[in-house]
Amino acid sequence: MLNIALFGPPGAGKGTQSDFLIKKYNLTYISTGEILREEIAAGTALGKKARDTIEAGGLVSDELVVQIIENRITKKTDTNGFLFDGFPRTTVQCYILDGLLMNMNTSLTCMLSIKVPDDELVRRLKSRAKVSNRKDDNDDVIQNRLAEYYSKTVPVAKYYDDKNLCYPIDGVGTVEDVQKRLDEAVQHSLENLWVNIILFGYPGCGKGTQAKKLAEKYNLVYISTGKMLRQEIKNDTEIGRIAKPYMDRGAIVPDEIAIKLIEEKIQASSGSRGFIFKGFPRTIVQAYIVDGLLKRMNSSITSAFEIQVSPLEAMKRLALRSKTDRSRLYDMDSQTIVSRLEEYEQKTALARDFYQKRNLFQAVNGNGTEEEVFERICKQFDETLRRAF
């Protein structure tokens, strides 16, 4: 999903530019003020609470704002993303928005902050006041509104700037000039989005082959816990000695070992566009672990694919692999192969369900040549990216 927070002082032309972004990227407009007015007009339970607070001269609490926004965004399951106007206004609300979007398995793509010099803002607001015949837009009121805007948005801008999500936009010029700058900033933010893929599938389904091809095509870092563990065993490291008994029988290595190797791989991959995980996660616990690892980088899983072949086909492929230089010790024994297939079904089922519930899971027919399977995965993934971004 494409999620934008649009900021701008009074007179910056935020309303006009909101319309442009909504139409250009097919976004759902989320304005706390507008939603509050709609809830009050509709006489909903939330609207009544908000009206009572406002009529009593109070400010609508974050708790109520959260309920109203959550109620609105969770109903928009078919949207391409959201444009937030007037929210977040404080760093507390920044954290709130992070949580709301995380519950939808998405995050804020960028914060666009329209910058206009104060003297130009004052000129625009006075001109607008004459057109609308508003008596209250005098110098004192305008200066107070600008001061309030700056005092609230500076910490919010810093919050997103620290995450490299804040894009200052020159708001001086024609409407078309500003639109072009906004569009360029959005495109730049999309280029910086990470892409993270998980590959599921029976042992022998071709995950390793396809993962390498996908990593090359999409400029991703290939993370194979099996490959890293085999290297540790070859180097006779402490991790390798601990992992060897598990690897010899094709069992799942303890999570703390895999986490350490994955963290080291991620830290050594600065500047990458994302990762493709093969062999991890294999359990529901590991799925949560991957979430945590990626969340630290303000990222998340983009898609999870399962390369599907029958158990018999997987066994045939593993038997063939055992006769090549790519063979594993556990490829040699039919009983071990059967145990690995059964373990995959039992332990990975919950991990698959985890991604299915988030609408991230896709099945891919794993029969045919390497090129045919690769083409199917790429076709489905490209479609996923088009819908997401």
Backbone torsions as a table, in degrees:
resi	resn	phi	psi	omega
1	MET	NA	148.1	176.3
2	LEU	-101.2	113.9	-176.7
3	ASN	-122.1	122.7	-174.6
4	ILE	-123.4	135.7	169.0
5	ALA	-105.0	120.6	-177.9
6	LEU	-104.2	123.1	180.0
7	PHE	-118.1	154.7	176.4
8	GLY	174.5	140.5	179.6
9	PRO	-69.1	164.6	175.1
10	PRO	-53.6	130.0	-179.9
11	GLY	93.0	0.2	-177.8
12	ALA	-79.7	-10.2	-179.0
13	GLY	88.0	24.9	-176.4
14	LYS	-62.2	-38.3	-179.5
15	GLY	-62.0	-46.1	178.9
16	THR	-62.3	-44.3	-177.3
17	GLN	-72.8	-28.3	174.4
18	SER	-60.5	-46.6	179.6
19	ASP	-58.0	-42.2	-180.0
20	PHE	-61.7	-49.4	-177.2
21	LEU	-65.5	-38.9	179.6
22	ILE	-61.5	-45.7	-178.9
23	LYS	-72.4	-40.9	-176.9
24	LYS	-63.5	-42.6	-173.4
25	TYR	-112.4	9.2	177.2
26	ASN	54.2	55.9	-176.8
27	LEU	-101.2	158.3	173.7
28	THR	-94.1	127.2	-175.9
29	TYR	-82.4	126.0	178.7
30	ILE	-122.4	104.5	177.2
31	SER	-119.0	120.3	-177.7
32	THR	-59.1	-41.3	179.4
33	GLY	-62.9	-45.1	-179.0
34	GLU	-65.4	-43.2	-179.4
35	ILE	-64.4	-41.4	177.5
36	LEU	-58.7	-45.9	179.7
37	ARG	-62.1	-40.4	179.5
38	GLU	-66.3	-42.0	179.9
39	GLU	-65.1	-39.8	179.0
40	ILE	-66.0	-45.7	-179.3
41	ALA	-62.7	-35.7	-178.2
42	ALA	-80.1	-10.8	178.4
43	GLY	69.6	28.8	179.1
44	THR	-72.6	167.2	179.8
45	ALA	-59.9	-42.4	178.3
46	LEU	-66.8	-39.3	179.1
47	GLY	-62.5	-39.4	179.3
48	LYS	-65.6	-40.0	177.5
49	LYS	-63.0	-43.7	-179.3
50	ALA	-64.7	-42.7	-179.3
51	ARG	-62.6	-43.3	-179.8
52	ASP	-61.8	-40.3	179.9
53	THR	-66.1	-46.5	-177.9
54	ILE	-65.2	-43.0	-179.2
55	GLU	-66.3	-25.9	177.8
56	ALA	-84.2	2.4	177.9
57	GLY	83.0	13.7	-179.0
58	GLY	-96.9	172.7	175.9
59	LEU	-97.7	139.2	179.7
60	VAL	-64.1	128.1	-174.8
61	SER	-71.3	158.1	175.7
62	ASP	-58.3	-37.1	-178.9
63	GLU	-59.5	-42.4	-179.8
64	LEU	-72.4	-40.4	178.0
65	VAL	-59.5	-42.9	179.4
66	VAL	-60.1	-46.5	-179.4
67	GLN	-60.2	-41.5	-177.9
68	ILE	-67.7	-46.0	-179.5
69	ILE	-67.7	-43.2	179.0
70	GLU	-60.3	-42.2	178.9
71	ASN	-60.2	-35.2	-177.5
72	ARG	-79.8	-47.3	-173.0
73	ILE	-74.3	-31.5	-178.9
74	THR	-71.9	-18.3	177.0
75	LYS	-81.8	-16.6	-176.6
76	LYS	-96.5	67.6	-176.9
77	THR	-76.9	-17.9	-176.9
78	ASP	-100.3	11.0	-175.6
79	THR	-80.6	156.9	175.5
80	ASN	-83.9	-11.2	-179.5
81	GLY	153.1	-175.0	-174.8
82	PHE	-128.2	146.9	170.2
83	LEU	-113.9	114.0	-177.6
84	PHE	-95.8	125.3	-179.8
85	ASP	-122.5	118.8	-179.8
86	GLY	86.4	6.3	178.8
87	PHE	-153.7	130.2	3.5
88	PRO	-84.4	151.6	178.7
89	ARG	-111.1	-10.6	178.2
90	THR	-136.6	165.0	178.8
91	THR	-65.7	-31.4	175.9
92	VAL	-59.9	-44.6	179.5
93	GLN	-68.3	-26.3	174.5
94	CYS	-61.9	-45.7	178.2
95	TYR	-64.4	-38.1	179.0
96	ILE	-62.2	-46.0	-179.9
97	LEU	-62.8	-40.5	176.3
98	ASP	-55.2	-45.7	-178.9
99	GLY	-66.4	-42.3	179.3
100	LEU	-61.1	-45.0	-178.8
101	LEU	-71.2	-34.3	179.1
102	MET	-63.4	-35.7	177.9
103	ASN	-63.5	-21.8	177.4
104	MET	-99.5	12.0	-179.3
105	ASN	57.7	41.6	176.8
106	THR	-144.6	-176.5	-179.2
107	SER	-155.5	172.5	178.3
108	LEU	-72.1	130.2	-179.7
109	THR	-80.5	-43.8	-179.5
110	CYS	-164.0	157.8	170.3
111	MET	-112.4	120.6	179.7
112	LEU	-102.7	116.8	-176.5
113	SER	-113.1	107.5	-178.5
114	ILE	-77.2	123.7	-177.7
115	LYS	-107.8	127.8	176.9
116	VAL	-138.8	134.1	178.4
117	PRO	-57.4	147.4	-176.3
118	ASP	-58.1	-41.2	-177.7
119	ASP	-63.6	-35.1	177.6
120	GLU	-71.1	-37.5	177.5
121	LEU	-63.5	-44.1	179.4
122	VAL	-61.2	-43.4	179.6
123	ARG	-60.6	-45.5	-179.2
124	ARG	-64.1	-43.7	-177.4
125	LEU	-66.6	-38.1	177.7
126	LYS	-67.0	-40.3	178.0
127	SER	-63.8	-41.9	179.8
128	ARG	-66.1	-36.2	-179.1
129	ALA	-65.0	-37.4	178.9
130	LYS	-66.2	-41.0	-179.2
131	VAL	-65.3	-42.8	-176.7
132	SER	-90.4	-2.0	178.1
133	ASN	60.5	39.4	179.1
134	ARG	-90.9	121.7	-177.7
135	LYS	-81.0	-20.0	-172.2
136	ASP	-84.7	-7.6	-179.4
137	ASP	-87.3	62.2	175.6
138	ASN	-93.7	178.3	-175.1
139	ASP	-57.0	-45.2	-177.1
140	ASP	-63.7	-45.7	-179.0
141	VAL	-63.6	-43.9	-179.7
142	ILE	-61.6	-45.5	-179.2
143	GLN	-64.1	-37.8	178.2
144	ASN	-65.7	-41.0	180.0
145	ARG	-64.9	-40.8	179.6
146	LEU	-67.6	-41.7	-179.9
147	ALA	-62.7	-41.0	178.8
148	GLU	-64.1	-41.8	179.4
149	TYR	-60.7	-48.9	-177.2
150	TYR	-64.9	-40.0	-177.8
151	SER	-64.9	-32.2	-178.1
152	LYS	-85.0	-36.6	-171.4
153	THR	-87.6	-21.2	179.9
154	VAL	-57.5	-50.1	178.6
155	PRO	-66.5	-32.1	178.2
156	VAL	-67.3	-44.0	178.7
157	ALA	-61.2	-39.3	179.2
158	LYS	-64.8	-40.1	179.8
159	TYR	-55.8	-46.8	-178.0
160	TYR	-81.6	-27.0	176.0
161	ASP	-65.4	-38.1	177.7
162	ASP	-63.1	-23.1	178.8
163	LYS	-98.4	6.8	-177.8
164	ASN	59.3	35.9	-179.4
165	LEU	-113.0	-4.2	-175.6
166	CYS	-93.4	126.8	180.0
167	TYR	-122.7	106.3	175.1
168	PRO	-71.4	135.0	-177.0
169	ILE	-121.1	125.7	175.7
170	ASP	-67.4	116.6	-176.4
171	GLY	-95.6	10.1	179.5
172	VAL	-95.7	136.0	-178.7
173	GLY	128.6	-170.1	179.0
174	THR	-72.1	163.9	176.7
175	VAL	-56.3	-42.1	-179.0
176	GLU	-65.5	-37.0	178.1
177	ASP	-60.8	-46.5	-178.6
178	VAL	-67.7	-39.1	177.7
179	GLN	-59.5	-41.8	179.6
180	LYS	-62.6	-41.6	179.8
181	ARG	-65.9	-40.9	177.7
182	LEU	-62.3	-44.7	-178.6
183	ASP	-62.4	-42.1	179.3
184	GLU	-63.4	-38.7	179.5
185	ALA	-66.6	-41.6	178.5
186	VAL	-62.8	-45.0	179.6
187	GLN	-61.2	-39.8	179.2
188	HIS	-65.4	-40.3	179.6
189	SER	-65.9	-34.6	178.3
190	LEU	-68.1	-35.4	178.2
191	GLU	-64.3	-28.7	-177.7
192	ASN	-87.8	-4.8	179.9
193	LEU	-68.0	139.9	178.3
194	TRP	-82.9	148.2	176.3
195	VAL	-119.2	121.9	-177.6
196	ASN	-127.8	123.0	-175.8
197	ILE	-118.3	141.3	171.4
198	ILE	-113.8	136.8	175.3
199	LEU	-112.8	119.3	173.0
200	PHE	-102.5	166.8	174.0
201	GLY	150.4	154.9	176.7
202	TYR	-54.8	150.5	167.6
203	PRO	-54.2	132.3	-179.5
204	GLY	93.0	-1.3	-177.6
205	CYS	-79.2	-11.5	179.9
206	GLY	102.6	19.4	-178.3
207	LYS	-58.3	-46.2	-176.8
208	GLY	-61.2	-46.1	179.7
209	THR	-60.6	-46.8	-177.5
210	GLN	-70.0	-35.8	179.9
211	ALA	-62.3	-42.8	179.3
212	LYS	-63.9	-41.3	-179.8
213	LYS	-67.1	-40.2	179.2
214	LEU	-67.1	-40.2	179.1
215	ALA	-59.4	-41.3	179.9
216	GLU	-69.3	-43.0	-176.8
217	LYS	-66.7	-41.9	-173.7
218	TYR	-103.5	10.9	178.3
219	ASN	56.2	51.5	-179.7
220	LEU	-110.1	159.7	175.2
221	VAL	-90.9	124.7	-178.3
222	TYR	-83.2	120.0	178.6
223	ILE	-115.8	106.9	177.3
224	SER	-115.4	110.2	179.7
225	THR	-62.5	-36.6	179.3
226	GLY	-61.5	-45.5	-179.7
227	LYS	-63.1	-43.4	-179.3
228	MET	-66.3	-38.7	-180.0
229	LEU	-68.3	-39.4	178.1
230	ARG	-62.9	-34.9	177.7
231	GLN	-68.3	-38.9	177.4
232	GLU	-63.3	-40.4	178.5
233	ILE	-65.5	-43.2	179.4
234	LYS	-60.9	-39.0	-179.0
235	ASN	-82.0	-2.6	179.0
236	ASP	54.7	44.8	177.0
237	THR	-82.0	171.7	177.5
238	GLU	-60.4	-42.8	177.8
239	ILE	-62.4	-42.4	-179.9
240	GLY	-60.7	-40.9	-179.8
241	ARG	-67.4	-35.4	177.4
242	ILE	-70.4	-39.9	-174.2
243	ALA	-77.3	-26.1	-171.4
244	LYS	-54.7	-48.1	-179.5
245	PRO	-59.3	-36.2	178.7
246	TYR	-69.1	-45.7	-178.3
247	MET	-64.4	-37.3	-178.3
248	ASP	-61.3	-31.7	-179.5
249	ARG	-104.8	8.5	176.0
250	GLY	72.2	23.8	-178.3
251	ALA	-91.6	167.4	178.9
252	ILE	-76.7	127.1	178.8
253	VAL	-73.9	145.2	179.1
254	PRO	-50.1	140.3	-173.0
255	ASP	-58.1	-36.9	-176.2
256	GLU	-63.0	-29.5	178.1
257	ILE	-72.0	-48.0	-179.9
258	ALA	-62.0	-41.0	-179.5
259	ILE	-59.6	-45.6	-178.8
260	LYS	-58.8	-44.9	-179.1
261	LEU	-67.6	-40.9	-180.0
262	ILE	-66.0	-43.0	178.2
263	GLU	-59.6	-43.6	179.5
264	GLU	-62.9	-40.2	179.5
265	LYS	-65.3	-43.5	-179.9
266	ILE	-64.2	-44.9	-178.7
267	GLN	-64.7	-28.5	179.9
268	ALA	-86.3	3.1	-174.4
269	SER	-116.3	38.7	178.6
270	SER	-62.9	140.6	-179.4
271	GLY	90.6	-2.1	179.6
272	SER	-77.9	163.9	179.6
273	ARG	-92.1	-11.0	-178.7
274	GLY	154.4	-168.9	-172.5
275	PHE	-135.3	154.5	170.2
276	ILE	-122.7	119.0	-175.2
277	PHE	-98.0	126.7	176.8
278	LYS	-127.8	123.9	-179.0
279	GLY	89.9	-3.3	178.8
280	PHE	-158.7	124.2	8.3
281	PRO	-85.1	151.0	174.8
282	ARG	-118.9	-6.9	179.7
283	THR	-134.5	166.6	178.9
284	ILE	-63.1	-37.2	178.0
285	VAL	-62.4	-43.7	-179.8
286	GLN	-67.2	-30.0	176.7
287	ALA	-63.0	-41.6	177.0
288	TYR	-67.7	-35.1	178.7
289	ILE	-63.1	-45.0	178.0
290	VAL	-60.5	-41.5	176.5
291	ASP	-55.6	-46.3	-178.8
292	GLY	-65.1	-41.9	179.6
293	LEU	-62.0	-43.1	-178.0
294	LEU	-76.2	-32.5	-180.0
295	LYS	-61.0	-33.4	179.3
296	ARG	-62.9	-19.7	178.6
297	MET	-107.4	16.7	-178.4
298	ASN	57.1	41.6	-178.6
299	SER	-134.5	176.4	-179.7
300	SER	-160.5	172.6	178.4
301	ILE	-70.2	132.5	178.5
302	THR	-87.8	-43.5	-178.3
303	SER	-159.7	148.5	176.3
304	ALA	-122.9	121.6	-178.7
305	PHE	-110.5	141.1	170.2
306	GLU	-114.7	119.3	176.2
307	ILE	-81.5	110.0	-170.7
308	GLN	-98.5	122.6	170.1
309	VAL	-135.3	162.4	179.0
310	SER	-73.2	156.4	176.1
311	PRO	-56.1	-37.7	-179.9
312	LEU	-64.7	-42.1	178.9
313	GLU	-64.6	-40.0	178.3
314	ALA	-62.1	-41.9	179.6
315	MET	-64.5	-40.6	178.3
316	LYS	-61.2	-44.3	-177.8
317	ARG	-66.9	-40.1	178.5
318	LEU	-66.0	-37.4	177.5
319	ALA	-63.6	-39.8	178.1
320	LEU	-67.7	-39.7	-179.1
321	ARG	-64.9	-30.6	-178.8
322	SER	-64.4	-16.3	-179.5
323	LYS	-98.2	8.2	-178.6
324	THR	-116.7	175.9	178.7
325	ASP	-76.9	-1.9	176.8
326	ARG	-95.3	7.4	-174.5
327	SER	-66.1	151.2	173.8
328	ARG	-111.1	157.8	179.7
329	LEU	-57.9	-37.0	-177.4
330	TYR	-80.6	-0.9	174.5
331	ASP	-79.1	-15.2	-170.7
332	MET	-82.9	-19.9	-173.4
333	ASP	-114.6	122.7	-176.1
334	SER	-63.6	-36.1	-179.7
335	GLN	-67.3	-38.5	177.3
336	THR	-64.8	-40.2	178.5
337	ILE	-60.7	-47.1	179.9
338	VAL	-61.1	-42.5	179.7
339	SER	-62.2	-39.1	179.6
340	ARG	-66.5	-39.6	178.7
341	LEU	-65.9	-41.4	179.4
342	GLU	-66.0	-41.7	179.1
343	GLU	-63.0	-39.4	177.8
344	TYR	-58.3	-47.8	-178.4
345	GLU	-61.8	-45.2	-174.6
346	GLN	-71.3	-44.7	-172.5
347	LYS	-87.5	-30.3	-174.3
348	THR	-88.9	-14.4	-178.7
349	ALA	-56.5	-44.3	-179.3
350	LEU	-68.1	-34.7	177.6
351	ALA	-66.5	-40.4	176.5
352	ARG	-61.5	-44.9	179.1
353	ASP	-60.3	-36.6	179.6
354	PHE	-55.7	-44.9	-178.6
355	TYR	-82.7	-27.9	175.6
356	GLN	-64.2	-40.1	179.9
357	LYS	-65.7	-23.1	177.9
358	ARG	-95.0	6.4	-178.0
359	ASN	58.4	35.7	179.5
360	LEU	-110.7	-8.3	-173.1
361	PHE	-90.1	135.8	176.4
362	GLN	-137.8	135.1	176.9
363	ALA	-92.9	140.3	178.8
364	VAL	-126.6	131.6	175.6
365	ASN	-64.8	117.4	-176.5
366	GLY	-93.3	6.2	179.6
367	ASN	-86.2	147.6	179.6
368	GLY	112.9	-168.1	-178.6
369	THR	-76.8	166.0	176.8
370	GLU	-57.2	-41.7	-178.1
371	GLU	-66.1	-39.2	-179.6
372	GLU	-66.4	-43.5	179.0
373	VAL	-65.6	-42.7	179.4
374	PHE	-60.2	-42.3	179.7
375	GLU	-62.7	-39.5	179.4
376	ARG	-65.1	-44.7	-179.7
377	ILE	-62.4	-46.3	-178.0
378	CYS	-62.7	-40.1	-179.9
379	LYS	-61.9	-46.2	-179.4
380	GLN	-68.8	-38.5	-178.4
381	PHE	-71.2	-39.1	177.7
382	ASP	-61.0	-38.5	178.1
383	GLU	-66.5	-37.9	176.9
384	THR	-61.4	-44.0	-179.8
385	LEU	-64.8	-39.5	179.5
386	ARG	-63.0	-41.2	-180.0
387	ARG	-69.8	-37.6	-175.2
388	ALA	-74.9	-39.3	-172.2
389	PHE	-117.1	NA	NA
